[in-house]
Amino acid sequence: MPTETATHIRLDDRGVAWIDRTNVKVVEVVLDKLAHASSAEEMHFQYPHLSLAQIYAALAYYHDHQIEIDAQIERGAREYERLKAQVGETPLQKRLKEAGKLR
């Protein structure tokens, strides 16, 4: 009898890893793990639409591709900072500063 294995991970045309049959990127699960030190079970509680198998698959994929995904996270953080600097202070931030509620 042939055996079938499920990876739960697919790559799109740009090479971005997604959890199969969802609109969740592997990097999103990784960021949750890194930011909150959540276990797979805790993530499953927070995101019940993901199975434990899908979460573990995403984490396994990360460990197999850690250099590339860490680089993707770093690029995203740099892009965020660039855009944040480009936008500058928002009108809400300005009003809050004027009201003494924000430094």
N, C-alpha and C positions, 0 to 999 in steps of 0.2 A: 504494500500500500504506500503510495507516494506521500511524503510529508510536505506540508506547506507551512512556511514561516511568515509571520507578519512583522514588518518593520515599523509600521505606523508613521513612517516619515516619507515625504515626497519632496522632490526638488522642482521648483518652477523653472521657467525658461531662463531666468536670471541667475539660477543656482541657489536661490533662497530656500532654506529647509522649512517645510510646513508640517504640522501634524496632520496626517491623512484624514480626509473627510471633515476637516474643520477649517476655520479661518484664523487659526492660531499658528504663529510662527514659533519655531523651536527657540529662537532667541528670546521671545517673550517669557517662556517658561524658565529659561536660564536666568533672565534678569530678575524674575520673582525669587528664584532660588538664591541668587547672589545678594539681593537687597534685603531679604527677610529671613534667610537661612531656613526657609520652609522645607519640611519633609515632603515627599511625594504624597503622603496621606493628607497632610495639611493643604497642599495645593489642590488635591482632589475635592476636599471639603469646600474650598473657596471657588473652585471651578468644576462643579459636578458634571458639566457637559463633556469633560475630558475623563476618559477612563484611566485607572491607575496604569494600565499597560501603555497607554499613549504618553502619559507623563514620564514614566520610566524610559520609554523609547526616546523621548526628547532629551532627557538627561544623558542617556547612553550615547546618543548622537553627538551631544555637546562634548563629552569626554573623548570621543573618537576624533572630533574636529575642533578641539579647544583653541588652537592657535588662530584658526580662521574666524571662529565666532567671537573670540576676544578682540580680534582686530576689527570686526564688524561693530562690536559694542563701542570700541574706542572711536571709530569713525563717526558713529552716531552721536556720541557725546561731544566730539569736536564740532560737528555740524550744528548741534543744538546751541552750543556756546557762540558760534559764529552768528547764527540767526538771532539769538538773544541780544548780542551786542549791536547787530545791525538795526534791530527794531528800537532799542533804547527803552526809555521809560514809557510805560503805557499811561493813558489818561487816568485810569483807576489808581495806579501807583502814585501819580502826581497828586491826585486829590487826597489820597490817604496820607501822603507825606505832609501836605499842607495842613491837614487836620491833626497832625502830630501822632498818627496811629501807625506810621511806618517810618523806619529810618532810611 
